[in-house]
Amino acid sequence: MNPILKTANQRLAIVTGGNRGIGKEISRQLAEKGLQVIITCRDEDKGRKAVEEMRQEGLSVEFQVVDVHDRKSIQDMIRRVEHDFGRLDVLVNNAGIIMDRGVSVLDVEESVMKETFETNYFGALRMIQASVPLMKAHRYGRIVNISSGLGAFEILQGFLGLKGSSSAYRISKTMLNALTCLAAQEVSEMGIKVNAVCPGRVQTDMGGADAPLTVAEGADTAVWLATLGEDGPTGGFFRERKRIEW
């Protein structure tokens, strides 16, 4: 950690998969709002490159190598955060993968399902379980899970004529939505809010260059949820700052 960047009472945010795409933009926007931001990913070179870019903009950003598949890696990071900062205020579970574009649920390989769940669901679960105790100690926390409307039941049931391709990805996001609801219930008396967001189709590697939303637009609702006031919602699913159906 770089002690020069630490400021008394400055809120601290962790953004998983914050080295590129929506995660990087969420990190940038949070730092622009005055938060100290720690971005995490598995690739040290890519993570440090992203941090240096944002630091050149005068933003307060750090990097930590973290593998969300590895509970010890997460726990070690949280211990370092507690030692160096003494607090954790915001967690954005952004790390995610899609491995089965265009593959029917009838054909998807079990190994693809398992690897997708490991990152998109279990990774978020591990991060939440490790982060809540530090948030609870200060009776403040904002947890934002980056989900997808493709995991919503009204879409899974055939709304808009979509069929079952990318089933591993979509089911993992349905699981993440369920985790959002249950975690929000568990921490409701701790000053912690937990919400999920569908950023929409964004101009990233995952969304494609022809996507209708810019990265900045895709990050907006997540940043809003990460900085909610005490009267803000919890246990909800949002797109464009509006509640949507699970």
C-alpha positions as CSV (number, residue, x, y, z in Angstrom):
1,M,0.0,0.0,0.0
2,N,1.1,3.6,-0.7
3,P,0.5,5.6,2.6
4,I,0.7,8.9,0.7
5,L,-2.7,8.1,-0.7
6,K,-4.4,7.4,2.6
7,T,-6.7,10.1,4.0
8,A,-8.4,10.1,7.4
9,N,-12.0,9.1,7.2
10,Q,-11.8,8.5,3.4
11,R,-14.2,5.8,2.4
12,L,-12.5,2.7,1.0
13,A,-13.9,0.6,-1.9
14,I,-12.8,-2.7,-3.4
15,V,-13.7,-3.5,-7.0
16,T,-13.0,-7.0,-8.2
17,G,-12.0,-7.3,-11.9
18,G,-11.3,-3.6,-11.8
19,N,-8.5,-3.6,-14.3
20,R,-10.7,-3.2,-17.4
21,G,-14.1,-2.6,-18.8
22,I,-17.0,-1.7,-16.5
23,G,-14.9,-2.6,-13.4
24,K,-12.3,-0.1,-14.4
25,E,-14.8,2.6,-15.1
26,I,-16.6,2.0,-11.8
27,S,-13.2,2.3,-10.0
28,R,-12.5,5.6,-11.8
29,Q,-15.9,7.1,-11.0
30,L,-15.7,6.0,-7.3
31,A,-12.2,7.6,-7.1
32,E,-13.5,10.8,-8.7
33,K,-16.1,10.9,-6.0
34,G,-13.3,10.9,-3.4
35,L,-13.2,7.3,-2.4
36,Q,-9.9,5.4,-2.0
37,V,-10.3,2.5,-4.4
38,I,-8.5,-0.9,-4.5
39,I,-8.9,-2.7,-7.8
40,T,-8.3,-6.5,-7.8
41,C,-7.5,-9.0,-10.5
42,R,-5.3,-12.0,-11.1
43,D,-3.0,-10.4,-13.6
44,E,-0.5,-8.2,-11.8
45,D,0.8,-6.5,-14.9
46,K,-2.7,-5.6,-16.1
47,G,-3.7,-4.4,-12.7
48,R,-0.8,-2.2,-12.2
49,K,-1.1,-0.7,-15.7
50,A,-4.7,0.3,-14.9
51,V,-3.7,1.8,-11.6
52,E,-0.9,3.9,-13.1
53,E,-3.3,5.2,-15.7
54,M,-5.8,6.4,-13.1
55,R,-3.1,7.7,-10.8
56,Q,-1.9,9.9,-13.7
57,E,-5.4,11.4,-13.6
58,G,-4.8,12.3,-9.9
59,L,-7.0,9.5,-8.6
60,S,-6.5,7.6,-5.3
61,V,-6.3,4.0,-6.5
62,E,-4.4,0.9,-5.4
63,F,-4.0,-2.6,-6.7
64,Q,-4.1,-6.0,-5.1
65,V,-3.6,-9.4,-6.8
66,V,-6.6,-11.4,-5.8
67,D,-8.0,-14.7,-7.1
68,V,-11.7,-14.9,-6.3
69,H,-11.5,-18.6,-6.7
70,D,-9.2,-18.8,-3.7
71,R,-10.6,-18.1,-0.3
72,K,-7.2,-17.7,1.3
73,S,-6.2,-15.1,-1.4
74,I,-9.3,-13.1,-0.5
75,Q,-8.8,-13.4,3.3
76,D,-5.2,-12.3,3.0
77,M,-6.3,-9.2,1.1
78,I,-9.0,-8.3,3.6
79,R,-6.4,-8.7,6.4
80,R,-4.1,-6.3,4.6
81,V,-6.9,-3.8,4.1
82,E,-7.8,-4.0,7.8
83,H,-4.2,-3.5,8.8
84,D,-3.5,-0.6,6.3
85,F,-6.8,1.2,6.3
86,G,-8.8,-0.1,9.3
87,R,-12.0,-0.1,7.3
88,L,-13.9,-1.3,4.2
89,D,-16.9,0.7,3.1
90,V,-17.8,-0.5,-0.4
91,L,-17.5,-3.8,-2.3
92,V,-18.3,-4.1,-6.0
93,N,-18.4,-7.7,-7.1
94,N,-17.6,-7.1,-10.8
95,A,-15.3,-10.0,-11.7
96,G,-17.2,-12.2,-14.2
97,I,-16.7,-14.5,-17.2
98,I,-18.8,-15.8,-20.0
99,M,-17.6,-19.0,-21.7
100,D,-20.6,-20.4,-23.5
101,R,-21.9,-17.8,-26.0
102,G,-24.5,-19.4,-28.2
103,V,-24.3,-22.8,-26.5
104,S,-27.6,-24.4,-25.5
105,V,-28.2,-25.7,-22.0
106,L,-28.6,-29.1,-23.6
107,D,-25.1,-29.0,-24.9
108,V,-23.1,-26.9,-22.4
109,E,-20.3,-28.8,-20.7
110,E,-20.4,-29.4,-17.0
111,S,-16.8,-28.1,-16.6
112,V,-17.9,-24.8,-18.2
113,M,-20.8,-24.5,-15.8
114,K,-18.5,-25.2,-12.9
115,E,-15.9,-22.7,-13.9
116,T,-18.5,-20.0,-14.6
117,F,-20.1,-20.5,-11.3
118,E,-16.7,-20.4,-9.5
119,T,-16.1,-16.9,-10.7
120,N,-19.6,-15.3,-11.1
121,Y,-21.3,-16.8,-8.1
122,F,-18.8,-18.4,-5.6
123,G,-16.3,-15.6,-6.1
124,A,-18.9,-13.0,-5.1
125,L,-20.0,-15.2,-2.2
126,R,-16.4,-15.5,-0.9
127,M,-15.9,-11.7,-1.2
128,I,-19.1,-10.9,0.7
129,Q,-18.4,-13.4,3.5
130,A,-14.9,-12.0,3.9
131,S,-15.9,-8.3,3.7
132,V,-19.0,-8.2,5.9
133,P,-17.2,-8.5,9.3
134,L,-15.1,-5.4,8.5
135,M,-18.1,-3.5,7.4
136,K,-20.1,-4.6,10.4
137,A,-17.4,-3.3,12.7
138,H,-18.2,0.3,11.5
139,R,-21.9,-0.3,10.9
140,Y,-21.6,0.9,7.3
141,G,-21.3,-0.9,4.0
142,R,-22.5,-0.9,0.4
143,I,-22.2,-4.1,-1.6
144,V,-23.0,-4.1,-5.3
145,N,-23.2,-7.2,-7.4
146,I,-22.8,-6.8,-11.1
147,S,-25.5,-9.0,-12.5
148,S,-27.3,-9.2,-15.8
149,G,-30.9,-9.0,-17.0
150,L,-30.3,-12.2,-18.9
151,G,-30.4,-14.0,-15.5
152,A,-33.9,-12.5,-14.6
153,F,-36.7,-15.1,-14.5
154,E,-38.9,-13.1,-16.9
155,I,-36.1,-13.4,-19.5
156,L,-35.3,-17.0,-18.7
157,Q,-39.0,-17.9,-19.2
158,G,-38.9,-16.7,-22.8
159,F,-39.6,-13.0,-22.6
160,L,-38.4,-11.2,-25.8
161,G,-38.1,-14.6,-27.5
162,L,-34.7,-15.4,-26.1
163,K,-33.7,-19.0,-25.9
164,G,-31.2,-20.8,-23.6
165,S,-27.9,-19.9,-25.1
166,S,-25.1,-18.8,-22.7
167,S,-26.9,-20.8,-20.0
168,A,-23.9,-21.1,-17.7
169,Y,-23.5,-17.4,-17.6
170,R,-27.2,-16.7,-17.3
171,I,-27.8,-19.2,-14.5
172,S,-24.7,-17.9,-12.6
173,K,-26.3,-14.4,-12.6
174,T,-29.6,-15.9,-11.4
175,M,-27.7,-17.4,-8.5
176,L,-26.0,-14.0,-7.9
177,N,-29.4,-12.3,-7.7
178,A,-30.5,-14.9,-5.1
179,L,-27.3,-14.2,-3.1
180,T,-28.1,-10.5,-3.3
181,C,-31.5,-11.0,-1.7
182,L,-30.3,-13.3,1.0
183,A,-27.3,-11.3,1.9
184,A,-29.4,-8.1,2.1
185,Q,-31.7,-9.8,4.6
186,E,-28.8,-11.0,6.8
187,V,-27.1,-7.6,7.1
188,S,-30.2,-5.3,7.2
189,E,-29.6,-4.4,10.8
190,M,-25.8,-3.8,10.4
191,G,-26.0,-0.6,8.3
192,I,-25.0,-2.5,5.2
193,K,-27.0,-2.4,1.9
194,V,-26.7,-5.1,-0.8
195,N,-28.0,-4.6,-4.3
196,A,-27.6,-6.0,-7.8
197,V,-27.3,-4.1,-11.0
198,C,-27.8,-4.9,-14.7
199,P,-25.5,-2.5,-16.5
200,G,-27.1,-3.2,-19.8
201,R,-25.1,-4.1,-23.0
202,V,-22.0,-2.0,-22.8
203,Q,-19.1,-1.3,-25.2
204,T,-16.6,-3.6,-23.6
205,D,-14.9,-6.9,-24.6
206,M,-18.0,-8.8,-23.3
207,G,-20.7,-6.4,-24.6
208,G,-19.1,-5.8,-28.0
209,A,-18.2,-2.6,-29.9
210,D,-21.7,-2.2,-31.3
211,A,-23.3,-2.2,-27.8
212,P,-25.7,0.8,-27.2
213,L,-24.2,2.0,-24.0
214,T,-20.8,3.6,-23.3
215,V,-18.7,2.2,-20.5
216,A,-19.4,5.4,-18.4
217,E,-23.2,4.9,-18.8
218,G,-22.9,1.2,-17.9
219,A,-21.0,2.1,-14.7
220,D,-23.4,4.8,-13.5
221,T,-26.0,2.7,-11.7
222,A,-23.3,0.6,-9.9
223,V,-21.6,3.8,-8.7
224,W,-24.9,5.2,-7.5
225,L,-25.6,2.0,-5.5
226,A,-22.1,2.0,-4.1
227,T,-22.6,5.5,-2.7
228,L,-26.3,5.3,-1.5
229,G,-27.3,7.4,1.5
230,E,-28.9,6.0,4.6
231,D,-32.4,6.2,3.0
232,G,-31.3,4.3,-0.1
233,P,-32.7,0.9,-1.1
234,T,-31.4,-2.6,-0.3
235,G,-32.1,-6.0,-1.6
236,G,-33.0,-4.7,-5.1
237,F,-32.2,-5.3,-8.7
238,F,-31.6,-2.1,-10.7
239,R,-31.0,-0.8,-14.3
240,E,-30.5,2.9,-15.1
241,R,-31.1,3.7,-11.4
242,K,-34.6,2.1,-11.6
243,R,-35.7,-1.1,-9.9
244,I,-36.4,-4.0,-12.3
245,E,-37.9,-7.5,-11.8
246,W,-35.8,-10.4,-10.7
